[in-house]
């Protein structure tokens, strides 16, 4: 039994694949049918009117080129000139004064060629005449191949477009540019230019190009016969599939007849979209794919095949559901029809019809009231960040149902419309009053922020402006943090200048002093002593300057890394050996906790050495003598962690977030040693190598944790 079901399903899938593949095989025939219909395009008033409509903007653009009141960028700000600029290259034009003198021409002799007596070479010539007040007095369309009726329709369309343009500007209560007065604008297009312009527009899917081609494809005999045959095949396969059914019928085929009929109607009305897909596929526009790429062609094929497979699968399902209706219409309607089941639910046989109706009417009224309240609340708290299509559809459907019911009232429809309009007015007034109140609340909040009062809480029900309120809370928090960062930055700048001046001045002053002493000293032993001091001070000055350069380059990310496989345990041991004398002088006992094997990471050896060096030097300077220092290395699959812990000689009162900033010392009283750059350089180099450096304290315990992530 199971094998038989699998075979039936496999055969059904094969039939659907066959139908989808058959549609793809007929694509060349559909494309040819669409191309044959394009000849009617050049005589259609709708498409010619759409093509010529940018001339309305062109009149103002050309006149302002003469008046020179605006440059091209200002024109683009006031008016969309892109359509006219695209159309401009397909035509000759001129702008003449009321005396016939050419003020502006597209080329030499254009005005003479466009004159009424010499315009025989143009397939279309359009003439706009403006009066002294800037109003469009007349539009004349002349053509060597269009009928008079078509010319008249184009004239009416252009006049209507001019009226719409003027109404739009009147609503703005200002004219965006100088109005053409006492001038005549004439435009002419040859037949070749008309065809080129329309072809380019259709190729760019302008003027409803995709819809037009899809209509031509759907009206072609090839598409009609192929689609009819494959529809019958898919529906018949669905009926046959159910006929061969032996076991319990599948739930998917027990759909209500209303749902099946709705799916069939929806599918028939939506056939324009598969036709558009055919056109976009044939012209290489589907998914912005390139027809020259095998991968793109395969992707096009897959998308088309999937769409047709799903379409024929729906037809197959309709056929499967239709089988029961054809076999026993009455039983199918009684058992599955939503309308029949609803009627049976209303007329319950256990109670009287009147009691049943009253009880269920009360229940329905309560549900309607709750639904209206819920939808009203949804309107008040509409979140424009989400897709609003569903809510808009609900409102439109409710309005449609109300108007539809009113239309059934015949002579009383006017009174019903008055009542409906009054109810709608009261509803909208109440709704907009709530929205205005919520808007005022948001406006008050923005005013508070504008005054710089960042500590005032933002609260209250903002309704549809709740997302804005949430963003204002974030902005308030962001401003507060920005102010804190700016204050901190200003303080750091002041500290930077102070510390740099002090740290550079101290060794420099010593050098100047000992140079002066050296000039007047005759004792050779003291001279050697002074020279030694000068050497130490100059070395300190050199180290400080190098540190300044290092932190500057690290902060600006202007550092070249030379990554290599590096054993960080060996590197730590090397740093310890290098500073063994300083560690012993500080009387520190280093305790190690290391893994049994090497810990290999991809790091820059010099930068990693400098990181560990600065941390060890920091410990030797600030750790409490006669204490232990703990250095732990831990390795995981994703990272390696180095932890250093020591007891501080001085009380730890600094901010751990600031200790790794430039010129910040752990012990502010020690101004003679250290530049305050050690931890800052260590953190910058660690971050450059993809790691993190974190400082924490607990009482007098100072901890540093470095994490290097594995590549």
DACORUR-V58678 format. One record per backbone hydrogen bond with DSSP energy under -1.0 kcal/mol. NH is the residue of the N-H (numbers start at 1). CO is the residue of the C=O. E is the energy in kcal/mol with one decimal. If there is no record, write none. Layout:
nh=NH co=CO e=E
nh=NH co=CO e=E
This chain:
nh=5 co=1 e=-1.9
nh=6 co=2 e=-2.3
nh=7 co=3 e=-2.4
nh=8 co=4 e=-2.4
nh=9 co=5 e=-2.4
nh=10 co=6 e=-2.4
nh=11 co=7 e=-2.6
nh=12 co=8 e=-2.4
nh=13 co=9 e=-2.5
nh=14 co=10 e=-2.2
nh=15 co=11 e=-2.4
nh=16 co=12 e=-2.2
nh=17 co=13 e=-2.4
nh=18 co=14 e=-2.4
nh=19 co=15 e=-2.3
nh=20 co=16 e=-2.4
nh=21 co=17 e=-2.7
nh=22 co=18 e=-2.3
nh=23 co=19 e=-1.9
nh=24 co=20 e=-1.6
nh=25 co=21 e=-1.9
nh=26 co=22 e=-1.1
nh=27 co=24 e=-1.3
nh=30 co=26 e=-2.0
nh=31 co=27 e=-2.7
nh=32 co=28 e=-2.2
nh=33 co=29 e=-1.9
nh=34 co=30 e=-1.9
nh=35 co=31 e=-2.1
nh=36 co=32 e=-2.0
nh=38 co=35 e=-1.1
nh=40 co=37 e=-1.1
nh=41 co=38 e=-1.5
nh=43 co=40 e=-1.1
nh=44 co=41 e=-1.3
nh=48 co=44 e=-2.1
nh=49 co=45 e=-2.5
nh=50 co=46 e=-2.0
nh=51 co=47 e=-2.1
nh=52 co=48 e=-2.2
nh=53 co=49 e=-1.3
nh=55 co=52 e=-2.0
nh=56 co=53 e=-1.8
nh=58 co=54 e=-2.0
nh=59 co=55 e=-1.9
nh=61 co=57 e=-2.2
nh=62 co=58 e=-2.9
nh=63 co=59 e=-1.8
nh=64 co=60 e=-2.2
nh=65 co=61 e=-1.2
nh=66 co=62 e=-1.2
nh=67 co=63 e=-2.7
nh=68 co=64 e=-2.1
nh=75 co=71 e=-2.2
nh=76 co=72 e=-2.2
nh=77 co=73 e=-1.5
nh=78 co=74 e=-1.8
nh=79 co=75 e=-2.9
nh=81 co=79 e=-1.0
nh=85 co=81 e=-2.3
nh=86 co=82 e=-1.9
nh=87 co=83 e=-2.0
nh=88 co=84 e=-2.3
nh=90 co=87 e=-1.8
nh=91 co=88 e=-1.4
nh=92 co=188 e=-2.4
nh=94 co=186 e=-1.9
nh=95 co=104 e=-2.7
nh=96 co=184 e=-2.8
nh=97 co=101 e=-2.2
nh=100 co=97 e=-2.0
nh=103 co=95 e=-3.9
nh=104 co=95 e=-1.5
nh=106 co=93 e=-2.4
nh=110 co=107 e=-2.0
nh=113 co=109 e=-2.0
nh=114 co=110 e=-2.1
nh=118 co=115 e=-1.7
nh=122 co=119 e=-1.5
nh=123 co=189 e=-1.8
nh=124 co=189 e=-2.1
nh=125 co=142 e=-3.0
nh=126 co=187 e=-2.5
nh=127 co=140 e=-2.7
nh=128 co=185 e=-3.3
nh=129 co=138 e=-2.3
nh=130 co=183 e=-2.6
nh=131 co=135 e=-2.5
nh=134 co=131 e=-1.4
nh=137 co=129 e=-2.7
nh=138 co=129 e=-1.4
nh=140 co=127 e=-2.3
nh=142 co=125 e=-3.0
nh=144 co=123 e=-1.4
nh=151 co=147 e=-2.2
nh=152 co=148 e=-2.5
nh=153 co=149 e=-2.2
nh=154 co=150 e=-2.1
nh=155 co=151 e=-2.2
nh=156 co=152 e=-2.5
nh=157 co=153 e=-2.2
nh=158 co=154 e=-2.3
nh=159 co=155 e=-2.5
nh=160 co=156 e=-2.4
nh=161 co=157 e=-2.2
nh=162 co=158 e=-2.2
nh=163 co=159 e=-2.1
nh=164 co=160 e=-2.1
nh=165 co=161 e=-2.1
nh=166 co=162 e=-2.4
nh=167 co=163 e=-2.4
nh=168 co=164 e=-2.1
nh=169 co=165 e=-1.8
nh=170 co=166 e=-2.4
nh=171 co=167 e=-2.0
nh=173 co=170 e=-1.1
nh=174 co=169 e=-1.4
nh=182 co=131 e=-1.3
nh=184 co=96 e=-2.8
nh=185 co=128 e=-2.4
nh=186 co=94 e=-2.3
nh=187 co=126 e=-2.8
nh=188 co=92 e=-2.7
nh=189 co=124 e=-2.6
nh=194 co=190 e=-2.3
nh=195 co=191 e=-2.4
nh=196 co=192 e=-2.5
nh=197 co=193 e=-2.8
nh=198 co=194 e=-2.5
nh=199 co=195 e=-2.5
nh=200 co=196 e=-2.5
nh=201 co=197 e=-2.3
nh=202 co=198 e=-2.8
nh=203 co=199 e=-2.5
nh=204 co=200 e=-1.6
nh=205 co=202 e=-1.5
nh=206 co=201 e=-3.2
nh=212 co=208 e=-2.6
nh=213 co=209 e=-2.6
nh=214 co=210 e=-2.3
nh=215 co=211 e=-2.2
nh=216 co=212 e=-2.1
nh=217 co=213 e=-2.4
nh=218 co=214 e=-2.6
nh=219 co=215 e=-2.0
nh=224 co=220 e=-2.1
nh=225 co=221 e=-2.6
nh=226 co=222 e=-2.2
nh=227 co=223 e=-2.7
nh=228 co=224 e=-2.4
nh=229 co=225 e=-2.5
nh=230 co=226 e=-2.5
nh=231 co=227 e=-2.2
nh=232 co=228 e=-2.3
nh=233 co=229 e=-2.1
nh=234 co=230 e=-2.6
nh=235 co=231 e=-2.9
nh=236 co=232 e=-2.7
nh=237 co=233 e=-2.2
nh=238 co=234 e=-1.9
nh=239 co=235 e=-2.2
nh=240 co=236 e=-2.7
nh=241 co=237 e=-2.5
nh=242 co=238 e=-1.7
nh=243 co=239 e=-1.9
nh=244 co=240 e=-2.0
nh=245 co=242 e=-1.1
nh=253 co=250 e=-1.4
nh=254 co=251 e=-2.2
nh=260 co=256 e=-1.9
nh=261 co=257 e=-2.9
nh=262 co=258 e=-2.5
nh=263 co=259 e=-2.3
nh=264 co=260 e=-2.2
nh=265 co=261 e=-2.5
nh=266 co=262 e=-2.8
nh=267 co=263 e=-2.4
nh=268 co=264 e=-2.2
nh=269 co=265 e=-2.4
nh=270 co=266 e=-1.4
nh=273 co=270 e=-1.5
nh=275 co=271 e=-1.7
nh=276 co=272 e=-2.3
nh=277 co=273 e=-2.3
nh=278 co=274 e=-2.0
nh=279 co=275 e=-2.1
nh=280 co=276 e=-2.8
nh=281 co=277 e=-2.3
nh=282 co=278 e=-2.6
nh=283 co=279 e=-1.9
nh=284 co=281 e=-1.1
nh=285 co=280 e=-3.1
nh=286 co=280 e=-1.2
nh=288 co=285 e=-1.7
nh=289 co=286 e=-1.7
nh=293 co=290 e=-1.5
nh=297 co=293 e=-2.3
nh=298 co=294 e=-2.3
nh=299 co=295 e=-2.1
nh=300 co=296 e=-2.7
nh=301 co=297 e=-2.6
nh=302 co=298 e=-2.5
nh=303 co=299 e=-2.4
nh=304 co=300 e=-2.5
nh=305 co=301 e=-2.8
nh=306 co=302 e=-2.4
nh=307 co=303 e=-2.3
nh=308 co=304 e=-2.5
nh=309 co=305 e=-2.4
nh=310 co=306 e=-2.5
nh=311 co=307 e=-2.3
nh=312 co=308 e=-2.6
nh=313 co=309 e=-1.9
nh=314 co=310 e=-1.9
nh=315 co=311 e=-1.8
nh=316 co=312 e=-2.6
nh=317 co=313 e=-2.4
nh=318 co=314 e=-2.5
nh=319 co=315 e=-2.4
nh=320 co=316 e=-2.2
nh=321 co=317 e=-2.5
nh=322 co=318 e=-2.3
nh=323 co=319 e=-1.3
nh=326 co=322 e=-2.5
nh=327 co=323 e=-1.8
nh=328 co=324 e=-2.6
nh=332 co=328 e=-2.2
nh=333 co=329 e=-2.3
nh=334 co=330 e=-2.4
nh=335 co=331 e=-2.3
nh=336 co=332 e=-2.2
nh=337 co=333 e=-1.4
nh=341 co=337 e=-2.2
nh=342 co=338 e=-2.2
nh=343 co=339 e=-2.3
nh=344 co=340 e=-2.3
nh=345 co=341 e=-1.9
nh=346 co=342 e=-1.9
nh=347 co=343 e=-2.5
nh=348 co=346 e=-1.8
nh=356 co=352 e=-2.4
nh=357 co=353 e=-2.7
nh=358 co=354 e=-2.7
nh=359 co=355 e=-2.6
nh=360 co=356 e=-2.4
nh=361 co=357 e=-2.2
nh=362 co=358 e=-2.4
nh=363 co=359 e=-2.2
nh=364 co=360 e=-2.7
nh=365 co=361 e=-3.0
nh=366 co=362 e=-2.5
nh=367 co=363 e=-2.2
nh=368 co=364 e=-2.7
nh=369 co=365 e=-2.6
nh=370 co=366 e=-2.4
nh=371 co=367 e=-2.6
nh=372 co=368 e=-2.9
nh=373 co=369 e=-2.5
nh=374 co=370 e=-2.5
nh=375 co=371 e=-2.6
nh=376 co=372 e=-2.7
nh=377 co=373 e=-2.3
nh=378 co=374 e=-2.0
nh=379 co=375 e=-2.1
nh=380 co=376 e=-2.0
nh=381 co=377 e=-1.7
nh=382 co=379 e=-1.0
nh=386 co=383 e=-1.5
nh=392 co=388 e=-2.6
nh=393 co=389 e=-2.6
nh=394 co=390 e=-2.0
nh=395 co=391 e=-2.4
nh=396 co=392 e=-2.7
nh=397 co=393 e=-2.6
nh=398 co=394 e=-2.6
nh=399 co=395 e=-2.4
nh=400 co=396 e=-2.5
nh=401 co=397 e=-2.8
nh=402 co=398 e=-2.3
nh=403 co=399 e=-2.4
nh=404 co=400 e=-2.7
nh=405 co=401 e=-2.6
nh=406 co=402 e=-2.1
nh=407 co=403 e=-2.1
nh=409 co=406 e=-1.8
nh=412 co=409 e=-2.1
nh=413 co=410 e=-1.6
nh=416 co=412 e=-2.3
nh=417 co=413 e=-2.3
nh=418 co=414 e=-2.2
nh=419 co=415 e=-2.5
nh=420 co=416 e=-2.9
nh=421 co=417 e=-2.8
nh=422 co=418 e=-2.4
nh=423 co=419 e=-2.7
nh=424 co=420 e=-2.6
nh=425 co=421 e=-2.5
nh=426 co=422 e=-2.6
nh=427 co=423 e=-2.5
nh=428 co=424 e=-2.8
nh=429 co=425 e=-2.8
nh=430 co=426 e=-2.3
nh=431 co=427 e=-2.6
nh=432 co=428 e=-3.2
nh=433 co=429 e=-2.3
nh=434 co=430 e=-1.9
nh=435 co=431 e=-2.3
nh=436 co=432 e=-3.0
nh=437 co=433 e=-2.2
nh=438 co=434 e=-2.4
nh=439 co=435 e=-2.7
nh=440 co=436 e=-2.8
nh=441 co=437 e=-1.8
nh=442 co=438 e=-2.0
nh=443 co=439 e=-2.8
nh=444 co=440 e=-2.4
nh=445 co=441 e=-1.8
nh=446 co=442 e=-2.4
nh=447 co=443 e=-2.2
nh=448 co=444 e=-2.1
nh=449 co=445 e=-2.2
nh=450 co=446 e=-2.5
nh=451 co=447 e=-1.7
nh=452 co=449 e=-1.6
nh=453 co=448 e=-1.9
nh=454 co=452 e=-1.4
nh=465 co=462 e=-2.3
nh=466 co=463 e=-1.9
nh=469 co=465 e=-2.7
nh=470 co=466 e=-2.7
nh=471 co=467 e=-2.2
nh=472 co=468 e=-2.5
nh=473 co=469 e=-2.2
nh=474 co=470 e=-1.9
nh=475 co=471 e=-2.8
nh=476 co=472 e=-3.1
nh=477 co=473 e=-2.5
nh=478 co=474 e=-2.9
nh=479 co=475 e=-3.3
nh=480 co=476 e=-2.5
nh=481 co=477 e=-2.4
nh=482 co=478 e=-2.7
nh=483 co=479 e=-2.9
nh=484 co=480 e=-2.3
nh=485 co=481 e=-2.9
nh=486 co=482 e=-2.6
nh=487 co=483 e=-2.7
nh=488 co=484 e=-2.6
nh=489 co=485 e=-2.9
nh=490 co=486 e=-2.7
nh=491 co=487 e=-2.3
nh=492 co=488 e=-2.6
nh=493 co=489 e=-2.5
nh=494 co=490 e=-2.2
nh=495 co=491 e=-2.7
nh=496 co=492 e=-2.9
nh=497 co=493 e=-2.4
nh=498 co=494 e=-2.5
nh=499 co=495 e=-3.2
nh=500 co=496 e=-2.8
nh=501 co=497 e=-2.3
nh=502 co=498 e=-2.4
nh=503 co=499 e=-3.4
nh=504 co=500 e=-2.2
nh=505 co=501 e=-2.0
nh=506 co=502 e=-2.4
nh=508 co=504 e=-1.4
nh=509 co=505 e=-3.1
nh=510 co=506 e=-1.8
nh=511 co=507 e=-2.5
nh=512 co=508 e=-2.4
nh=513 co=509 e=-2.5
nh=514 co=510 e=-2.6
nh=515 co=511 e=-2.2
nh=516 co=512 e=-2.0
nh=517 co=513 e=-2.1
nh=518 co=514 e=-2.4
nh=519 co=515 e=-1.5
nh=527 co=523 e=-2.0
nh=528 co=524 e=-2.3
nh=529 co=525 e=-1.9
nh=530 co=526 e=-3.0
nh=531 co=527 e=-2.7
nh=532 co=528 e=-2.2
nh=533 co=529 e=-2.1
nh=534 co=530 e=-2.9
nh=535 co=531 e=-2.4
nh=536 co=532 e=-2.3
nh=537 co=533 e=-2.6
nh=538 co=534 e=-2.6
nh=539 co=535 e=-2.3
nh=540 co=536 e=-2.3
nh=541 co=537 e=-2.4
nh=542 co=538 e=-2.6
nh=543 co=539 e=-2.7
nh=544 co=540 e=-2.3
nh=545 co=541 e=-2.3
nh=546 co=542 e=-2.7
nh=547 co=543 e=-2.6
nh=548 co=544 e=-2.2
nh=549 co=545 e=-2.3
nh=550 co=546 e=-2.7
nh=551 co=547 e=-2.8
nh=552 co=548 e=-2.0
nh=553 co=549 e=-2.6
nh=554 co=550 e=-2.7
nh=555 co=551 e=-2.3
nh=556 co=552 e=-1.8
nh=558 co=553 e=-2.1
nh=559 co=557 e=-1.1
nh=564 co=603 e=-2.1
nh=566 co=601 e=-3.3
nh=568 co=599 e=-2.0
nh=571 co=567 e=-1.8
nh=572 co=568 e=-2.3
nh=573 co=569 e=-2.3
nh=574 co=570 e=-2.0
nh=575 co=571 e=-2.1
nh=576 co=572 e=-2.3
nh=577 co=573 e=-2.4
nh=578 co=574 e=-2.2
nh=579 co=575 e=-1.9
nh=580 co=577 e=-1.2
nh=583 co=579 e=-2.2
nh=584 co=580 e=-2.3
nh=585 co=581 e=-2.5
nh=586 co=582 e=-1.9
nh=587 co=584 e=-1.1
nh=588 co=583 e=-1.9
nh=589 co=627 e=-2.1
nh=591 co=629 e=-3.6
nh=593 co=631 e=-2.0
nh=601 co=566 e=-2.7
nh=603 co=564 e=-2.2
nh=603 co=601 e=-1.1
nh=608 co=604 e=-2.9
nh=609 co=605 e=-2.4
nh=610 co=606 e=-2.2
nh=611 co=607 e=-2.0
nh=612 co=608 e=-2.3
nh=613 co=609 e=-2.8
nh=614 co=610 e=-2.5
nh=615 co=611 e=-1.8
nh=616 co=612 e=-2.5
nh=617 co=613 e=-2.8
nh=618 co=614 e=-2.2
nh=619 co=615 e=-1.9
nh=620 co=616 e=-2.4
nh=621 co=617 e=-1.6
nh=622 co=618 e=-2.1
nh=623 co=619 e=-2.3
nh=624 co=647 e=-3.1
nh=626 co=587 e=-1.9
nh=629 co=589 e=-2.9
nh=630 co=645 e=-2.5
nh=631 co=591 e=-2.6
nh=632 co=643 e=-2.8
nh=633 co=593 e=-2.6
nh=634 co=641 e=-2.9
nh=636 co=639 e=-2.9
nh=640 co=708 e=-2.3
nh=641 co=634 e=-3.3
nh=642 co=706 e=-2.7
nh=643 co=632 e=-2.9
nh=644 co=704 e=-2.5
nh=645 co=630 e=-2.4
nh=646 co=702 e=-2.1
nh=648 co=700 e=-2.9
nh=649 co=622 e=-2.8
nh=653 co=651 e=-1.1
nh=658 co=655 e=-1.4
nh=659 co=655 e=-1.4
nh=661 co=658 e=-2.2
nh=664 co=676 e=-1.5
nh=670 co=667 e=-1.7
nh=671 co=669 e=-1.1
nh=681 co=677 e=-2.8
nh=682 co=678 e=-2.3
nh=683 co=679 e=-2.7
nh=684 co=680 e=-2.3
nh=685 co=681 e=-2.7
nh=686 co=682 e=-2.1
nh=687 co=683 e=-2.4
nh=688 co=684 e=-2.1
nh=689 co=685 e=-1.6
nh=690 co=687 e=-1.6
nh=691 co=686 e=-2.8
nh=692 co=707 e=-1.9
nh=694 co=705 e=-2.6
nh=696 co=703 e=-2.2
nh=698 co=701 e=-1.9
nh=701 co=698 e=-2.4
nh=702 co=646 e=-3.1
nh=703 co=696 e=-2.8
nh=704 co=644 e=-2.4
nh=705 co=694 e=-2.7
nh=706 co=642 e=-3.0
nh=707 co=692 e=-2.5
nh=708 co=640 e=-2.7
nh=710 co=638 e=-2.8
